[in-house]
Amino acid sequence: MTTHEVFNQVPPLVGYDAADDGALLDGVTREGAGWAVAELHELGRLGGGEAAIEWGRLANEHPPVLRSHDRYGHRVDEVEFHPAWHELMRTAVTYGLHAAPWADDRVGAHVARAAKFYTWRPDAGHGCPISMTYACVPALRHNPELAARYEPLLTATTYDFGLRAPLSKRGLLAGMSMTEKQGGSDVRANTTTAHPEPDGSYRLVGHKWFTSAPMCDAFLTLAQAPGGLTCFLVPRVLPDGTRNPMRLMRLKDKLGNRSNASAEVEYENAVAWPVGDEGRGVRTIIDMVNLTRLDCVIGAAAGMRQAVITAAHHVTHRQAFGRYLVDQPLMRNVVADLAVESEAATVLMLRLAGATDRSARGDAGESAFKRLALAISKYWVCKRWPGHAAEALECLGGNGYVEESGMPRLFRESPLNSIWEGSGNVAALDVLRALGRQPQVMDAFEAEVGAAAGADPRLDAAVRQLRAELSDRGDVEVRARRLVERLALVLQGALLVRHGHPAVADAFCASRLGGDHGQAYGTLPAGVDFSAIIARATPKLG
């Protein structure tokens, strides 16, 4: 005699193409990377496949372990990972999600890379070393001799894990070791010292509070040289094969991002080579910081997309009170609202990727646009992710609160991108700094938004209100978050009006710009085309 029969359960969200995303595919083509669409679908099918989804689960169920010493008592400073982690990393490197665009002359190479980073989302944690490897190349170019030796290996599409002399490997990964206990975002407060040697190298002494991905082959590090704060390249293994005295003290026990290792590190006269001039450390790393901020935006947009397709899949197959959830008006409002937020983030991140690609080719106007828009987006898109993840989880009800659904892991991941590379206040104040010091960035922003003038009266009204707010310089730091929020919403609205699906653009302008919206998701006005919006967010299995 059976005790129960299983019914009204949602089929697993597996066997779909993660690149089957209208906002993504339209944006990739629009921003110059249409040539990458076939490979994007290939990666998307891998990402939505059973094997990759299981790799993501296993990498988080079995987080990295620090092995400070071997069984004989020798110091080894190794980080041990589950095999699933290596499968995730191997796929990411093979498809060029790391530094490959720097060796690719094709127009749109950085857009293609951003789209792949967005699409490959079985696990967020392994994206950390992938992102840092991408970001380190422009900084490393401040030392042409180092760049000539290291860059070909950083851009190589071969995943070669293990502690060996860097230049003997087939591919390299790079990490960052910037922040200290007393400083956090204020890296100028760093106390790690760098002592010059006759051969042009330096010896570093100090303690780093957060070293991201300590299993990488080399790290960009800030330390106080005689001439001031300076950037250095610190390899884990020296050219003669001996280990650099870079001691892993402990791994951080983090809220999320648990598949990835983050460490406290002590330098005990570690060998380092300067990257850029003494005293120019912050200037040297600024391009690197901006690229990791771009990846924060991409990662947040990817997380929103994963959340909304999971919610849409659930409500399409789950019944309550005699109807499928997707047919119930209030649930339709919630899922459509989540989809609007997701598409607004996606279209913005692709515009930033396009600006990154064109600025890398010397386009001054795009560089000016990116300078302001990236700081705005880092604040807003990353700030929106946690609330979005929580609402999507709630669409699954109690099932969403259970680890097996994958939603708790997504929810725990969601606060990170707003914190990493400058928390909300740092990003908002960076917007004010850009506006105050570089007037050309606002000209570029105005040109971008102005291209949508007259397309929607709600957008036009929001632009007028924004200009009035910008003209008022009183208490500007107190109002910084409100001002940056308004800049972000106007920019997203302009992009959606020009390039987005009409139903999504209309819903966004009505709710985010026209004020026809409550304080929670699921409060879109009644006239929205819910069916069209939800259809774009519902994954197709098989």
C-alpha positions as CSV (number, residue, x, y, z in Angstrom):
1,M,0.0,0.0,0.0
2,T,1.6,3.3,-1.1
3,T,1.5,6.2,1.3
4,H,1.5,8.9,-1.4
5,E,1.6,9.7,-5.1
6,V,3.9,12.4,-6.4
7,F,2.0,14.9,-8.6
8,N,1.9,18.7,-9.2
9,Q,5.7,18.9,-8.9
10,V,7.7,21.0,-11.4
11,P,10.0,19.1,-13.8
12,P,13.8,19.9,-13.3
13,L,15.0,23.0,-15.0
14,V,17.6,21.2,-17.1
15,G,18.2,20.6,-20.8
16,Y,17.8,24.2,-21.9
17,D,19.9,26.8,-23.8
18,A,21.0,29.5,-21.4
19,A,21.7,31.7,-24.4
20,D,18.1,31.5,-25.6
21,D,17.5,35.0,-24.3
22,G,16.1,37.7,-26.6
23,A,17.6,40.7,-24.8
24,L,21.0,39.0,-24.8
25,L,21.0,37.9,-28.5
26,D,19.7,41.2,-29.8
27,G,22.3,43.1,-27.7
28,V,25.2,40.9,-28.8
29,T,24.5,41.6,-32.5
30,R,23.8,45.3,-31.9
31,E,27.1,45.8,-30.0
32,G,29.2,44.2,-32.8
33,A,29.6,40.5,-31.8
34,G,27.0,38.8,-33.9
35,W,29.8,36.5,-35.1
36,A,29.8,34.9,-31.6
37,V,26.2,33.8,-31.5
38,A,26.8,30.2,-32.6
39,E,29.4,29.6,-30.0
40,L,27.2,31.4,-27.4
41,H,24.4,28.9,-28.1
42,E,26.9,26.1,-27.7
43,L,28.0,27.4,-24.3
44,G,24.4,28.0,-23.4
45,R,23.4,24.4,-24.0
46,L,26.3,23.3,-21.9
47,G,25.3,25.7,-19.1
48,G,21.7,24.5,-19.2
49,G,22.8,20.8,-19.3
50,E,22.6,18.3,-16.5
51,A,26.4,17.9,-16.2
52,A,27.2,21.6,-15.7
53,I,24.3,22.1,-13.3
54,E,25.7,19.2,-11.2
55,W,29.2,20.6,-11.3
56,G,27.8,23.8,-9.9
57,R,26.1,22.0,-7.1
58,L,29.1,19.8,-6.2
59,A,31.5,22.7,-6.2
60,N,29.4,24.4,-3.6
61,E,28.6,21.3,-1.6
62,H,32.3,20.6,-1.3
63,P,34.0,24.0,-0.9
64,P,37.8,24.5,-1.1
65,V,40.0,23.4,1.8
66,L,43.3,25.0,2.8
67,R,46.3,22.6,3.2
68,S,48.9,24.8,4.9
69,H,51.4,21.9,5.5
70,D,52.0,18.5,4.0
71,R,52.1,15.4,6.3
72,Y,55.8,15.8,6.9
73,G,55.4,19.3,8.2
74,H,56.6,21.2,5.1
75,R,54.8,24.4,4.3
76,V,52.8,24.0,1.1
77,D,50.1,26.6,1.1
78,E,47.8,24.7,-1.2
79,V,44.1,25.0,-1.8
80,E,42.3,21.8,-2.6
81,F,39.2,21.8,-4.8
82,H,36.5,19.3,-5.8
83,P,36.9,18.0,-9.3
84,A,33.7,19.8,-10.3
85,W,35.4,23.1,-9.7
86,H,38.1,22.2,-12.2
87,E,35.4,21.2,-14.8
88,L,33.8,24.6,-14.4
89,M,37.1,26.4,-14.7
90,R,38.2,24.3,-17.7
91,T,35.0,25.2,-19.6
92,A,35.3,28.9,-18.8
93,V,38.9,29.1,-19.9
94,T,38.4,27.0,-23.0
95,Y,35.6,29.3,-24.2
96,G,37.7,32.4,-23.5
97,L,35.7,33.9,-20.6
98,H,39.0,35.0,-19.0
99,A,41.5,37.3,-20.7
100,A,41.1,35.9,-24.3
101,P,39.6,39.1,-25.7
102,W,42.9,40.9,-25.2
103,A,44.4,38.6,-27.8
104,D,41.4,38.8,-30.2
105,D,41.5,41.6,-32.8
106,R,37.9,41.1,-33.9
107,V,35.4,43.9,-33.3
108,G,33.1,43.0,-30.5
109,A,35.6,40.6,-28.8
110,H,34.8,42.1,-25.4
111,V,31.1,42.0,-26.0
112,A,31.3,38.3,-26.9
113,R,33.3,37.6,-23.8
114,A,30.7,39.5,-21.7
115,A,27.9,37.5,-23.2
116,K,29.7,34.3,-22.5
117,F,30.4,35.3,-18.9
118,Y,26.6,36.1,-18.5
119,T,25.6,32.8,-20.2
120,W,27.8,30.4,-18.3
121,R,26.2,30.4,-14.9
122,P,26.1,27.0,-13.3
123,D,28.2,28.5,-10.4
124,A,29.1,32.1,-9.6
125,G,32.1,31.4,-7.5
126,H,34.5,30.2,-10.2
127,G,33.8,33.5,-12.1
128,C,36.0,35.3,-9.6
129,P,39.4,34.1,-10.9
130,I,38.1,34.2,-14.4
131,S,37.1,37.9,-13.9
132,M,40.4,38.9,-12.3
133,T,42.4,37.3,-15.1
134,Y,40.4,39.3,-17.6
135,A,40.9,42.5,-15.6
136,C,44.6,42.2,-14.9
137,V,45.9,42.5,-18.4
138,P,45.6,46.3,-18.9
139,A,47.3,46.9,-15.5
140,L,50.1,44.5,-16.4
141,R,50.8,46.5,-19.6
142,H,52.2,49.3,-17.4
143,N,55.3,47.0,-17.3
144,P,55.8,46.1,-21.0
145,E,58.5,43.6,-20.2
146,L,56.3,41.6,-17.8
147,A,53.3,41.9,-20.1
148,A,55.4,40.4,-23.0
149,R,56.1,37.4,-20.9
150,Y,52.9,36.9,-19.0
151,E,50.1,38.1,-21.4
152,P,50.3,35.3,-23.9
153,L,49.8,32.8,-21.1
154,L,47.0,34.8,-19.4
155,T,45.1,34.9,-22.7
156,A,45.7,31.3,-23.6
157,T,42.6,29.1,-23.6
158,T,44.3,26.2,-21.7
159,Y,43.4,25.6,-18.1
160,D,46.6,24.4,-16.5
161,F,46.0,24.1,-12.7
162,G,48.9,23.5,-10.3
163,L,51.8,25.1,-8.6
164,R,54.7,25.4,-11.0
165,A,56.9,28.2,-12.3
166,P,54.4,30.5,-14.2
167,L,56.4,30.7,-17.4
168,S,56.7,26.9,-17.6
169,K,52.9,26.5,-17.8
170,R,50.5,26.4,-20.8
171,G,48.1,28.9,-19.3
172,L,47.9,31.2,-16.3
173,L,45.3,32.7,-14.0
174,A,45.7,35.9,-12.0
175,G,44.3,37.1,-8.7
176,M,44.2,40.3,-6.7
177,S,45.6,41.0,-3.2
178,M,44.8,44.5,-2.4
179,T,42.8,45.1,0.8
180,E,44.0,45.1,4.3
181,K,42.3,44.9,7.7
182,Q,42.5,48.6,8.5
183,G,41.6,49.9,5.1
184,G,39.1,47.9,3.1
185,S,38.2,50.1,0.1
186,D,40.7,52.7,1.3
187,V,43.7,51.1,-0.3
188,R,45.8,54.1,0.3
189,A,45.8,53.1,4.0
190,N,47.7,49.9,3.2
191,T,50.7,49.2,5.4
192,T,52.3,46.3,3.5
193,T,55.9,47.4,2.6
194,A,58.0,46.8,-0.5
195,H,61.8,47.0,-0.3
196,P,63.8,47.3,-3.5
197,E,66.5,44.9,-4.4
198,P,69.5,45.4,-6.7
199,D,68.1,43.2,-9.4
200,G,65.0,45.4,-9.8
201,S,62.7,43.2,-7.8
202,Y,61.2,44.0,-4.4
203,R,60.6,42.1,-1.2
204,L,57.1,42.5,0.3
205,V,56.2,42.3,4.0
206,G,52.7,42.6,5.3
207,H,49.2,41.0,5.7
208,K,46.4,41.1,3.2
209,W,42.9,40.7,4.5
210,F,41.2,39.6,1.3
211,T,43.2,37.8,-1.4
212,S,40.8,36.7,-4.0
213,A,41.4,33.2,-5.5
214,P,44.7,32.4,-3.7
215,M,45.2,29.3,-6.0
216,C,46.0,31.5,-9.0
217,D,49.5,31.7,-10.5
218,A,50.2,35.3,-9.9
219,F,48.7,38.3,-8.1
220,L,48.5,42.0,-8.5
221,T,49.3,43.5,-5.1
222,L,49.5,47.0,-3.6
223,A,52.3,47.8,-1.2
224,Q,54.1,50.9,0.1
225,A,57.4,51.3,-1.8
226,P,59.9,54.1,-1.0
227,G,58.1,56.3,-3.6
228,G,54.6,55.6,-2.3
229,L,51.8,53.1,-2.9
230,T,52.8,50.9,-5.9
231,C,51.4,47.9,-7.8
232,F,53.4,44.7,-7.9
233,L,53.1,41.3,-9.6
234,V,53.7,38.5,-7.1
235,P,54.0,35.0,-8.5
236,R,53.2,32.0,-6.2
237,V,56.2,30.1,-7.6
238,L,59.5,31.7,-8.5
239,P,61.3,31.2,-11.8
240,D,63.6,28.6,-10.2
241,G,60.7,26.5,-9.0
242,T,60.9,27.5,-5.4
243,R,57.7,28.7,-3.6
244,N,57.4,32.4,-3.0
245,P,56.9,33.1,0.8
246,M,53.3,34.0,0.3
247,R,51.6,32.3,3.3
248,L,47.9,31.4,3.2
249,M,46.8,32.0,6.8
250,R,43.2,31.0,6.5
251,L,40.2,30.9,4.1
252,K,37.3,33.2,4.7
253,D,34.0,31.6,5.8
254,K,31.7,33.6,3.5
255,L,28.0,34.0,3.2
256,G,28.0,32.9,-0.5
257,N,30.5,32.4,-3.3
258,R,31.5,29.4,-1.3
259,S,33.0,27.4,-4.2
260,N,35.7,30.0,-4.5
261,A,38.5,30.5,-2.1
262,S,39.2,33.9,-0.5
263,A,42.2,34.0,1.8
264,E,44.2,36.0,4.3
265,V,47.8,36.1,3.2
266,E,51.0,37.1,4.9
267,Y,54.0,38.1,2.8
268,E,57.3,37.1,4.4
269,N,59.8,38.9,2.1
270,A,57.9,37.7,-0.9
271,V,59.5,38.4,-4.3
272,A,57.6,40.9,-6.4
273,W,58.1,42.9,-9.6
274,P,56.8,46.5,-10.0
275,V,53.9,47.1,-12.4
276,G,54.0,50.8,-13.1
277,D,55.9,53.6,-11.4
278,E,56.4,53.9,-7.7
279,G,53.7,55.9,-6.1
280,R,51.3,55.3,-9.0
281,G,49.7,52.2,-7.6
282,V,46.1,53.4,-7.7
283,R,46.5,54.9,-11.1
284,T,48.0,51.6,-12.3
285,I,45.1,49.4,-11.1
286,I,42.2,51.7,-12.1
287,D,41.6,50.0,-15.5
288,M,41.6,46.6,-13.6
289,V,39.1,47.9,-11.1
290,N,36.8,49.1,-13.8
291,L,36.9,45.8,-15.6
292,T,36.1,43.9,-12.4
293,R,33.2,46.3,-11.8
294,L,32.0,45.6,-15.3
295,D,31.9,41.9,-14.3
296,C,30.0,42.7,-11.2
297,V,27.3,44.2,-13.4
298,I,27.4,41.3,-15.8
299,G,27.2,38.8,-12.9
300,A,24.3,40.6,-11.3
301,A,22.4,40.6,-14.6
302,A,23.2,36.9,-15.0
303,G,21.9,36.2,-11.5
304,M,18.7,38.1,-12.2
305,R,18.2,36.1,-15.5
306,Q,18.7,32.8,-13.7
307,A,16.3,33.8,-11.0
308,V,13.6,34.9,-13.3
309,I,13.8,31.9,-15.6
310,T,13.6,29.6,-12.6
311,A,10.6,31.5,-11.3
312,A,8.9,31.5,-14.8
313,H,9.6,27.7,-15.2
314,H,8.1,27.0,-11.8
315,V,4.9,29.0,-12.2
316,T,4.4,27.5,-15.7
317,H,4.2,23.9,-14.3
318,R,2.8,24.4,-10.8
319,Q,-0.9,24.5,-10.0
320,A,-2.7,26.1,-7.0
321,F,-6.4,26.7,-6.4
322,G,-7.3,24.9,-9.6
323,R,-5.1,26.9,-12.0
324,Y,-1.5,27.0,-13.1
325,L,0.3,29.8,-11.2
326,V,1.2,31.5,-14.5
327,D,-2.5,32.0,-15.2
328,Q,-3.2,33.8,-12.0
329,P,-3.1,37.6,-12.4
330,L,-1.1,38.5,-9.4
331,M,1.6,35.9,-10.0
332,R,1.8,37.1,-13.6
333,N,2.4,40.6,-12.3
334,V,5.3,39.4,-10.1
335,V,7.0,37.3,-12.8
336,A,6.6,40.0,-15.4
337,D,8.0,42.6,-13.0
338,L,11.0,40.4,-12.3
339,A,11.5,39.9,-16.1
340,V,11.4,43.7,-16.7
341,E,14.1,44.2,-14.1
342,S,16.2,41.4,-15.6
343,E,16.0,42.7,-19.2
344,A,16.8,46.3,-18.1
345,A,20.0,44.9,-16.4
346,T,20.9,42.8,-19.5
347,V,20.5,45.6,-22.1
348,L,22.6,47.9,-19.9
349,M,25.4,45.4,-19.3
350,L,25.7,44.8,-23.0
351,R,25.8,48.5,-23.7
352,L,28.7,48.7,-21.2
353,A,30.4,45.8,-22.9
354,G,30.1,47.6,-26.2
355,A,31.6,50.7,-24.7
356,T,34.5,48.7,-23.3
357,D,35.2,47.1,-26.7
358,R,35.2,50.5,-28.5
359,S,37.2,52.3,-25.8
360,A,39.8,49.6,-26.0
361,R,40.1,50.6,-29.7
362,G,40.7,54.3,-28.8
363,D,37.1,55.7,-29.0
364,A,37.3,58.7,-26.7
365,G,33.5,59.3,-26.6
366,E,32.9,55.7,-25.6
367,S,35.5,55.9,-22.9
368,A,33.8,59.0,-21.5
369,F,30.4,57.2,-21.6
370,K,31.9,54.1,-19.9
371,R,33.5,56.2,-17.2
372,L,30.2,57.4,-15.9
373,A,27.8,54.7,-17.0
374,L,29.9,51.9,-15.4
375,A,29.9,53.6,-12.0
376,I,26.2,54.2,-12.2
377,S,25.5,50.6,-13.2
378,K,27.9,49.1,-10.6
379,Y,25.8,50.9,-8.0
380,W,22.3,50.3,-9.3
381,V,22.3,46.9,-11.0
382,C,24.2,45.2,-8.2
383,K,22.0,46.9,-5.6
384,R,18.9,45.6,-7.3
385,W,20.0,41.9,-7.3
386,P,19.3,40.9,-3.7
387,G,15.7,42.0,-3.7
388,H,15.2,40.4,-7.1
389,A,16.6,37.1,-5.9
390,A,14.4,37.1,-2.8
391,E,11.2,37.8,-4.8
392,A,12.1,35.1,-7.3
393,L,12.7,32.6,-4.5
394,E,9.3,33.4,-3.1
395,C,7.7,32.5,-6.4
396,L,8.6,28.9,-5.6
397,G,7.2,29.1,-2.1
398,G,8.6,26.7,0.5
399,N,10.3,24.7,-2.3
400,G,12.4,27.8,-3.1
401,Y,13.7,27.9,0.5
402,V,15.1,24.4,0.1
403,E,18.7,24.0,-1.0
404,E,17.8,21.5,-3.7
405,S,16.0,24.2,-5.6
406,G,19.2,26.2,-6.2
407,M,17.5,29.4,-5.1
408,P,19.1,29.7,-1.6
409,R,22.6,29.5,-3.3
410,L,21.5,32.2,-5.7
411,F,20.1,34.3,-2.9
412,R,23.3,34.0,-0.8
413,E,25.3,35.1,-3.9
414,S,23.2,38.2,-4.6
415,P,24.8,40.7,-2.1
416,L,28.3,40.1,-3.2
417,N,28.5,42.1,-6.4
418,S,27.4,45.2,-4.6
419,I,30.2,44.8,-2.1
420,W,33.1,43.7,-4.3
421,E,35.2,46.4,-5.9
422,G,33.6,49.2,-3.9
423,S,30.3,49.0,-2.0
424,G,27.3,51.1,-2.7
425,N,28.5,54.3,-1.2
426,V,31.9,54.0,-2.9
427,A,30.2,53.6,-6.3
428,A,27.8,56.4,-5.7
429,L,30.6,58.8,-4.7
430,D,32.6,57.7,-7.7
431,V,29.7,58.9,-9.9
432,L,30.0,62.4,-8.2
433,R,33.7,62.4,-8.6
434,A,33.4,61.7,-12.4
435,L,30.8,64.4,-12.8
436,G,32.9,66.9,-10.9
437,R,36.2,66.2,-12.6
438,Q,35.4,65.1,-16.1
439,P,32.5,67.2,-17.6
440,Q,32.8,65.2,-20.9
441,V,31.3,62.2,-19.2
442,M,28.0,63.9,-18.7
443,D,28.1,65.1,-22.3
444,A,28.5,61.4,-23.4
445,F,25.6,60.4,-21.1
446,E,23.4,63.1,-22.4
447,A,24.1,62.1,-26.0
448,E,23.2,58.5,-25.2
449,V,19.9,59.4,-23.4
450,G,19.2,62.1,-26.0
451,A,19.1,59.5,-28.8
452,A,15.8,58.3,-27.2
453,A,14.2,61.8,-27.0
454,G,10.6,61.9,-28.0
455,A,10.1,58.2,-28.0
456,D,8.2,58.0,-24.7
457,P,6.8,60.9,-22.8
458,R,7.5,59.3,-19.4
459,L,11.2,59.0,-20.3
460,D,11.2,62.6,-21.5
461,A,9.7,63.8,-18.2
462,A,12.3,61.7,-16.2
463,V,15.1,63.3,-18.2
464,R,13.8,66.8,-17.3
465,Q,13.6,65.9,-13.7
466,L,17.1,64.5,-13.7
467,R,18.5,67.7,-15.2
468,A,16.8,69.7,-12.4
469,E,18.4,67.4,-9.8
470,L,21.8,67.6,-11.4
471,S,21.7,71.4,-11.4
472,D,21.2,71.5,-7.6
473,R,24.6,71.0,-6.0
474,G,23.4,71.4,-2.4
475,D,23.9,68.5,-0.1
476,V,25.0,66.5,-3.1
477,E,26.8,63.8,-1.1
478,V,23.7,63.2,1.1
479,R,21.6,62.9,-2.1
480,A,24.2,60.8,-4.0
481,R,22.3,57.5,-3.9
482,R,19.0,59.1,-5.1
483,L,20.8,60.9,-7.9
484,V,22.7,57.8,-9.1
485,E,19.4,55.8,-9.0
486,R,17.8,58.4,-11.2
487,L,20.7,58.4,-13.6
488,A,20.5,54.6,-13.8
489,L,16.8,54.5,-14.4
490,V,16.9,57.1,-17.1
491,L,19.7,55.3,-18.9
492,Q,18.0,51.9,-18.7
493,G,14.8,53.5,-19.9
494,A,16.5,55.1,-22.9
495,L,18.1,51.8,-23.9
496,L,14.9,49.9,-23.6
497,V,12.9,52.4,-25.5
498,R,15.5,52.3,-28.3
499,H,16.4,48.6,-28.3
500,G,14.1,46.6,-26.0
501,H,11.0,44.6,-26.6
502,P,8.0,47.1,-26.8
503,A,6.1,45.4,-23.9
504,V,9.2,45.5,-21.7
505,A,10.0,49.1,-22.5
506,D,6.4,50.2,-21.9
507,A,6.3,48.4,-18.5
508,F,9.6,49.8,-17.5
509,C,8.7,53.4,-18.4
510,A,5.3,53.1,-16.7
511,S,6.6,51.7,-13.5
512,R,10.2,52.9,-13.0
513,L,9.9,56.3,-14.6
514,G,6.2,57.1,-14.6
515,G,5.7,56.2,-10.9
516,D,2.9,53.7,-11.6
517,H,4.6,51.1,-9.3
518,G,4.7,50.1,-5.6
519,Q,7.6,49.4,-3.3
520,A,7.6,45.7,-4.0
521,Y,7.8,43.6,-7.2
522,G,4.5,42.6,-8.6
523,T,3.0,46.1,-8.6
524,L,3.1,46.8,-12.4
525,P,0.0,48.7,-13.7
526,A,-2.8,46.7,-15.2
527,G,-2.3,47.7,-18.8
528,V,1.1,45.9,-19.1
529,D,1.4,43.1,-21.7
530,F,2.2,40.4,-19.1
531,S,2.0,37.5,-21.6
532,A,4.6,38.9,-23.9
533,I,7.0,39.7,-21.1
534,I,6.6,36.3,-19.3
535,A,7.1,34.4,-22.6
536,R,10.5,36.0,-23.0
537,A,11.5,34.8,-19.5
538,T,10.2,31.2,-19.8
539,P,12.9,28.7,-20.7
540,K,12.3,26.0,-23.4
541,L,13.4,22.5,-22.3
542,G,14.7,19.9,-24.7
